């Protein structure tokens, strides 16, 4: 791949990174408002179990269809844009019908499912979770359609709309909880989730209307949709197994001290805030680029793009991981430590976040490698690797939770994700295409040493606590960590650091 091509990928990734950063900032505000209004208690545990069950139902199908759709659509639009539009419209209609029927089924099955997940809860507590779930589940039709529309826009390289839809969600939920939360409780948030999915759908459908839209002409007999279902099934199965692992984790947490489910949920929000800053730009852009290269038979170019994505992940994930683990307590205190969110809840959440810090790099590498497999029309390898890893994760969660409590559950996730990334990388390298692993030895050493030095300085600053204000202490610590890290990367002549400096100079010259 040419130097200009590498810079284009990095430039697009940085643009999407900035949009994601803005969106995650809004997400921070949303989390702060929710935590302050509701705290961490039995009611919030019931809500987050209900929300988790909804995600368990939504994510396996919606992600499987969206991921499988992109390479098929790209291959079709190169031949006939009109035919690709018909295919898209039929797929959207089928997904909407399917999601409505699933919503109806899950609505009726809610008492059985939630009693199964919450064996230690009383019936009154289970009923509370059921009431939240039965509101949330009707957002399924719009959520699944939104995932497909985002994949469609990504295929057209309109990458920013996924960030805009997430901003809509953050704004709607923040406004609803701030204005109505104390009066109507957590049912306000459940209703706001449903409204936000609807608003997102209307926004995305407006932006993607020319490429496809809901139509009365469903396409259940369309061979291309049958092909899409065939490719999506292994992804769905792998995702469903992962969601089963999440269900086991929530069930284990519900039997621990009050607020444990909520604490880990909030820790997961913070973890996703940081990890998605890297993984979303990488998976969104690299997946589209890989699908195009492989569809046109340019395998070597696709391999270069994948290696570039891995290099970018290493450059950003290692220092972010170390910083989050070092500053976990301060991060949770700033974000959630007010109102009903008592110090005990802060301590539990910080424990979870500290162990989530071990997951960043593995999460991003897994996302890249799985999407590389999907671009090559191989959906079986991610499913097989994921199945083995989830089985290990469940065993580790049950075992480690006995000794470490909620920390053991998060640590099990970190161990399983790391093993997944290593195993997938080795298998992909042997069976798909060569990834020149030796090329990463020097970058990993430079990045690792620079990140450790920066974290030691940052940790000393936090330990000395020279600034009284928590927010100011966090800002100065982050500046020390990433400022020193960036300076060391430039001094070491690290490729990624120099490319970022070049992009900044190019933007300044344009202005």
Secondary structure, DSSP 8 states (H G I E B T S, - for coil): --HHHHHHHHHHHHHHHHHHHHHHHHHHHHHHHHHHHH-SSHHHHHHHHHHHHHHHHHHHHHHHHHHHHHHHHHHHHTT-HHHHHHHHHHHHHHHHHHHHHHHHHHHHHHHHHHHHH-TTS-HHHHHHHHHHHHHHGGGHHHHHHHHHHHHHHHHTT-TTHHHHHHHHHHHHHHHHIIIIIHHHTHHHHHHHHHHHHHHHHHHHHHHHTTT----S---TT-HHHHHHHHHHHHHHHHHHHHHHHHHHHHHHHHTSSTTHHHHHHHHHHHHHHHHHHHHHHHHHHHHHHHHHHHHTT-HHHHHHHHHHHHHHHHHHHHHHHHHHHHSHHHHHHHHH-STT--HHHHHHHHHHHHHHGGGHHHHHHHHHHHHHHHHTT--HHHHHHHHHHHHHHHHHHHHHHHHHTHHHHHHHHHHHHHHHHHHHHHHHHHHT----TTHHHHHHHHHHHHHHHHHHHHHHHHHHT--SSHHHHHHHHHHHHHHHHHHHHHHTT-HHHHHHHHHHHHHHHH-
